Amino acid sequence: MAKKKERVIPEVLLFTDINNGYFDDLAALPVLAYLADKKQINLRGVITESGTFETRRRRALYAKGALSFAGLPFTRVVPGGDYEEQNPEVENIYPENEFSLLFEQNGAAILRSGMTFIQEYFKSIKDKRIVILLNAPFADFAKFVQATEDVVKKKVKKIVVMGDVADTKDENGYYLPAPQSFNFSIQDAAKQVFAYAQSKDVRLVIVPPESAKEMKMGYEFLDVVPKVKNPLVNQLLQAKNDNPVSMQYDMLSALAVADGEFKKAGGNFVKEEGFEGNVFFAKVEDAQLMREKFTEIFKEKFTPQKITLAQLTRKKEDVENA
């Protein structure tokens, strides 16, 4: 009798420029936590990008605290390495409000180089298990690609990036990152990752901004969350005066790391007609279904579960057969 093939759960590394001024990166965390709860992914690490080391260190503390409120307190979080800043005023944005300190006090970032963490992590993982989610400029990941090309090709299953592509391709027929996309603001790093993925046939999933706009979604996914004392929810509720598209963009890219869940929610991964490379665009084909999916995610993640006395006293065999 043939052995049943073991299901491989993707190992996700998130690169983020999370902060208290923008709620988009924060909204991606409940989606990733939901996928982890469903055993669709393992969120193995978060690398915080953008700005001076002190800014990235605070982002890491903030992310660690936010993950604990999302139900993932043991995820490794580390500030990214140094790089040449392009626009310090923009990259060092880290506004504070009543949640900043609360998140940071609940965080315990790994105070060492993000590059060291990535190198050690890659060594520990089997082939084609890693999914890279780039919700921030590519500085650290581009450095790693440059230093260890063969390792990335061997171990990365796919790279998911937020941003658009340029109108023209390069001399090799490869897609180029659109310079107006914020996550591609470090153009040398973005171009390097794009070229590497396409030349080495590593699957590249691009989540264009149009996909988020096509959802035509408001804040109904937050309206279903009951009043709770969870700071992550309360911080997100403050965003309801802002344009929801940006937040949904990060949520969409987070869901795209799990192919099956993304497709079941009305999304799809499509290729440009005639393009032979391993590049796909994450599209929303059923906006209503996608809106319902995000509503389901937030309701399930943040609705307190009531446990009855009967459930607490059930016999072991009843629990196993449930």
C-alpha positions as CSV (number, residue, x, y, z in Angstrom):
1,M,0.0,0.0,0.0
2,A,1.5,3.3,-1.0
3,K,2.2,5.8,1.7
4,K,-0.1,8.8,1.9
5,K,1.8,11.9,0.8
6,E,2.4,14.3,3.7
7,R,0.8,17.7,3.2
8,V,3.5,20.4,3.3
9,I,2.5,23.5,5.2
10,P,4.2,26.6,3.8
11,E,6.7,28.4,6.1
12,V,6.0,32.1,5.9
13,L,8.5,35.0,6.5
14,L,6.8,38.4,6.6
15,F,8.8,41.6,5.8
16,T,6.8,44.6,7.1
17,D,7.2,48.3,7.8
18,I,4.5,48.2,10.5
19,N,3.9,51.3,12.6
20,N,1.1,53.2,14.4
21,G,0.6,55.7,11.7
22,Y,-0.7,53.3,9.1
23,F,-3.1,50.5,9.9
24,D,-2.5,48.4,6.7
25,D,0.3,46.2,7.9
26,L,-1.4,45.7,11.3
27,A,-4.5,44.4,9.5
28,A,-2.5,41.7,7.8
29,L,-1.6,40.1,11.1
30,P,-5.1,38.7,12.0
31,V,-5.3,37.2,8.5
32,L,-1.9,35.5,8.9
33,A,-3.0,34.3,12.4
34,Y,-6.2,32.9,11.0
35,L,-4.3,31.0,8.3
36,A,-2.0,29.7,11.0
37,D,-4.9,28.6,13.2
38,K,-6.3,26.7,10.1
39,K,-2.9,25.0,9.6
40,Q,-2.6,26.6,6.2
41,I,0.7,28.3,7.0
42,N,3.3,28.4,9.7
43,L,4.3,32.1,10.4
44,R,7.9,31.6,11.3
45,G,9.3,35.1,11.4
46,V,8.7,38.8,10.9
47,I,11.5,41.2,9.8
48,T,10.8,44.9,10.2
49,E,12.0,47.2,7.5
50,S,12.4,50.9,6.7
51,G,14.1,53.7,8.6
52,T,17.0,53.9,11.1
53,F,17.8,50.9,13.3
54,E,16.0,52.5,16.2
55,T,12.8,52.9,14.1
56,R,13.1,49.3,12.9
57,R,13.7,48.2,16.5
58,R,10.5,49.9,17.7
59,R,8.6,48.4,14.7
60,A,9.8,45.0,15.8
61,L,8.6,45.5,19.4
62,Y,5.3,46.8,18.1
63,A,4.9,43.8,15.7
64,K,5.8,41.4,18.5
65,G,3.2,42.9,20.8
66,A,0.5,43.0,18.0
67,L,1.2,39.3,17.2
68,S,0.6,38.4,20.8
69,F,-2.8,40.0,20.7
70,A,-3.5,38.1,17.4
71,G,-2.8,34.8,19.2
72,L,0.8,34.3,17.9
73,P,3.0,35.2,20.9
74,F,5.9,32.9,19.9
75,T,6.6,34.1,16.4
76,R,10.2,35.4,16.0
77,V,10.4,39.1,15.3
78,V,13.6,40.9,14.4
79,P,14.6,44.4,13.1
80,G,16.0,44.4,9.6
81,G,19.6,45.4,8.8
82,D,21.1,48.7,7.8
83,Y,20.6,50.1,4.3
84,E,21.0,53.4,2.5
85,E,17.9,55.4,3.2
86,Q,16.1,57.0,0.2
87,N,13.7,59.4,2.0
88,P,14.4,59.5,5.8
89,E,11.3,61.7,6.5
90,V,9.0,59.0,5.0
91,E,10.9,55.9,6.1
92,N,11.2,56.9,9.7
93,I,7.5,57.6,10.2
94,Y,6.5,56.1,13.5
95,P,3.6,58.1,15.0
96,E,2.6,57.3,18.6
97,N,-0.8,57.0,20.3
98,E,-2.1,55.2,23.3
99,F,-1.5,51.8,21.7
100,S,2.2,52.3,20.7
101,L,3.6,51.8,24.2
102,L,1.1,49.1,25.0
103,F,2.2,47.0,21.9
104,E,5.9,47.7,22.5
105,Q,5.7,46.7,26.2
106,N,4.1,43.4,25.1
107,G,6.9,42.8,22.6
108,A,10.3,41.2,22.9
109,A,12.1,41.7,19.6
110,I,15.3,39.8,18.9
111,L,17.9,42.5,19.1
112,R,20.2,41.4,16.4
113,S,20.6,41.5,12.6
114,G,17.7,40.5,10.5
115,M,20.2,39.0,8.0
116,T,21.6,36.7,10.7
117,F,18.1,35.5,11.5
118,I,17.2,34.9,7.9
119,Q,20.5,32.9,7.3
120,E,19.9,30.7,10.3
121,Y,16.3,30.1,9.5
122,F,17.0,29.1,5.9
123,K,19.5,26.5,7.1
124,S,16.8,24.8,9.2
125,I,14.2,24.4,6.5
126,K,13.7,21.7,3.9
127,D,13.5,22.5,0.2
128,K,10.6,24.5,-1.3
129,R,8.9,25.2,2.0
130,I,9.4,28.9,2.4
131,V,6.9,31.6,1.3
132,I,8.3,35.2,1.4
133,L,5.7,37.9,1.9
134,L,7.0,41.4,1.1
135,N,4.7,44.0,2.5
136,A,7.6,46.5,2.8
137,P,10.6,47.7,0.8
138,F,12.9,44.8,-0.2
139,A,16.2,45.9,1.4
140,D,16.9,42.9,3.6
141,F,15.6,40.2,1.3
142,A,17.5,41.7,-1.7
143,K,20.7,41.5,0.4
144,F,20.1,37.9,1.2
145,V,19.3,37.0,-2.4
146,Q,22.6,38.6,-3.5
147,A,24.6,36.7,-0.9
148,T,23.0,33.3,-1.2
149,E,21.4,32.9,-4.7
150,D,21.3,29.1,-4.8
151,V,19.8,28.8,-1.3
152,V,16.8,31.0,-2.2
153,K,16.1,29.0,-5.4
154,K,16.3,25.8,-3.5
155,K,14.2,26.6,-0.5
156,V,11.7,29.3,-1.6
157,K,8.3,28.1,-2.8
158,K,7.1,31.5,-3.8
159,I,7.5,35.2,-3.3
160,V,4.4,37.4,-2.7
161,V,4.9,41.1,-3.3
162,M,2.6,44.1,-3.0
163,G,2.9,46.6,-5.8
164,D,2.4,47.1,-9.5
165,V,4.6,46.3,-12.5
166,A,6.0,48.9,-15.0
167,D,4.4,49.3,-18.4
168,T,7.4,48.0,-20.2
169,K,9.6,44.9,-19.6
170,D,13.4,44.8,-19.5
171,E,15.7,43.5,-22.3
172,N,15.2,39.9,-21.1
173,G,11.4,40.2,-21.3
174,Y,11.2,40.3,-17.5
175,Y,8.7,42.3,-15.5
176,L,10.1,45.4,-13.8
177,P,8.8,46.9,-10.5
178,A,6.7,50.1,-11.0
179,P,8.8,53.0,-9.5
180,Q,5.6,54.7,-8.1
181,S,4.8,51.7,-5.8
182,F,6.0,52.5,-2.2
183,N,7.3,49.0,-1.6
184,F,9.6,49.4,-4.6
185,S,11.0,52.7,-3.4
186,I,14.5,51.2,-3.0
187,Q,14.5,50.5,-6.8
188,D,17.9,48.6,-6.9
189,A,16.6,46.1,-4.3
190,A,13.2,45.7,-6.0
191,K,14.7,45.3,-9.5
192,Q,17.2,42.7,-8.1
193,V,14.4,40.6,-6.5
194,F,12.2,40.8,-9.6
195,A,15.1,39.8,-11.9
196,Y,16.3,37.0,-9.6
197,A,12.9,35.4,-9.3
198,Q,12.3,35.5,-13.0
199,S,15.7,34.3,-14.1
200,K,15.8,31.4,-11.5
201,D,12.1,30.4,-12.2
202,V,11.1,31.1,-8.6
203,R,7.3,31.7,-8.5
204,L,6.6,35.4,-8.1
205,V,3.1,36.4,-7.1
206,I,2.3,40.1,-7.6
207,V,-0.6,41.6,-5.8
208,P,-1.5,44.8,-7.8
209,P,-3.4,47.7,-6.1
210,E,-6.2,47.3,-8.5
211,S,-7.1,44.0,-6.9
212,A,-7.7,45.7,-3.6
213,K,-9.8,48.4,-5.2
214,E,-11.9,45.7,-7.0
215,M,-13.1,44.4,-3.7
216,K,-15.1,47.7,-3.1
217,M,-15.0,46.9,0.6
218,G,-15.7,49.2,3.5
219,Y,-15.2,48.3,7.2
220,E,-17.9,45.7,7.5
221,F,-15.3,43.1,8.5
222,L,-14.7,45.2,11.7
223,D,-18.4,45.8,12.3
224,V,-18.9,42.1,13.1
225,V,-16.3,42.0,15.9
226,P,-18.0,42.3,19.2
227,K,-16.8,44.9,21.8
228,V,-13.6,43.4,23.2
229,K,-10.7,44.5,25.2
230,N,-8.2,43.3,22.6
231,P,-5.9,46.3,21.8
232,L,-5.3,45.1,18.2
233,V,-9.0,45.3,17.4
234,N,-9.3,48.6,19.2
235,Q,-6.4,50.0,17.3
236,L,-7.9,48.8,14.0
237,L,-11.2,50.4,14.9
238,Q,-9.5,53.8,14.9
239,A,-8.9,53.3,11.2
240,K,-12.6,53.5,10.3
241,N,-12.2,57.2,9.4
242,D,-9.6,56.4,6.8
243,N,-9.7,55.0,3.3
244,P,-10.2,51.2,3.7
245,V,-8.4,50.3,0.4
246,S,-4.9,50.5,1.9
247,M,-5.8,48.2,4.8
248,Q,-7.5,45.7,2.5
249,Y,-4.5,45.7,0.2
250,D,-2.3,44.2,3.0
251,M,-5.0,41.8,4.0
252,L,-5.3,40.6,0.4
253,S,-1.6,40.0,0.1
254,A,-1.6,38.1,3.4
255,L,-4.4,35.8,2.2
256,A,-2.4,35.2,-1.1
257,V,0.3,33.3,0.7
258,A,-2.2,30.4,1.0
259,D,-3.2,29.4,-2.5
260,G,-6.2,27.3,-1.5
261,E,-7.8,29.8,0.9
262,F,-7.3,32.6,-1.6
263,K,-9.0,30.7,-4.4
264,K,-11.9,29.5,-2.1
265,A,-12.4,33.2,-1.2
266,G,-13.0,34.2,-4.8
267,G,-9.5,35.0,-5.8
268,N,-7.3,33.6,-8.5
269,F,-3.7,33.6,-9.8
270,V,-3.5,34.5,-13.4
271,K,-0.7,34.9,-15.9
272,E,-0.4,37.5,-18.7
273,E,-1.3,35.9,-22.0
274,G,1.8,34.9,-23.9
275,F,4.1,35.3,-20.9
276,E,6.1,32.1,-20.3
277,G,7.8,33.0,-16.9
278,N,6.7,31.8,-13.5
279,V,4.9,35.1,-12.6
280,F,1.3,35.3,-11.5
281,F,-1.0,38.2,-10.6
282,A,-3.4,37.9,-7.6
283,K,-6.8,38.8,-8.9
284,V,-10.2,39.2,-7.2
285,E,-12.8,37.5,-9.4
286,D,-15.7,37.4,-6.8
287,A,-15.6,40.5,-4.8
288,Q,-18.6,39.6,-2.7
289,L,-17.1,36.2,-1.7
290,M,-13.8,37.9,-0.8
291,R,-15.6,40.5,1.4
292,E,-17.4,37.6,3.1
293,K,-14.1,35.8,3.7
294,F,-12.5,38.8,5.5
295,T,-15.6,39.2,7.6
296,E,-15.4,35.6,8.5
297,I,-11.7,35.9,9.5
298,F,-12.2,38.8,11.8
299,K,-15.3,37.4,13.4
300,E,-13.7,34.0,14.1
301,K,-10.4,35.5,15.3
302,F,-11.9,38.0,17.7
303,T,-15.2,36.6,18.9
304,P,-14.7,35.3,22.5
305,Q,-15.4,31.6,22.7
306,K,-17.8,30.5,25.4
307,I,-17.0,27.2,27.1
308,T,-19.9,25.5,28.9
309,L,-19.6,23.4,32.1
310,A,-20.7,20.4,30.0
311,Q,-17.8,20.9,27.6
312,L,-15.3,21.1,30.5
313,T,-16.6,17.9,32.1
314,R,-16.8,15.8,28.9
315,K,-15.0,12.5,29.0
316,K,-11.8,12.1,27.0
317,E,-13.4,9.7,24.5
318,D,-16.2,12.1,23.8
319,V,-13.7,14.8,23.0
320,E,-11.7,12.5,20.7
321,N,-14.8,11.5,18.8
322,A,-16.3,15.0,18.6
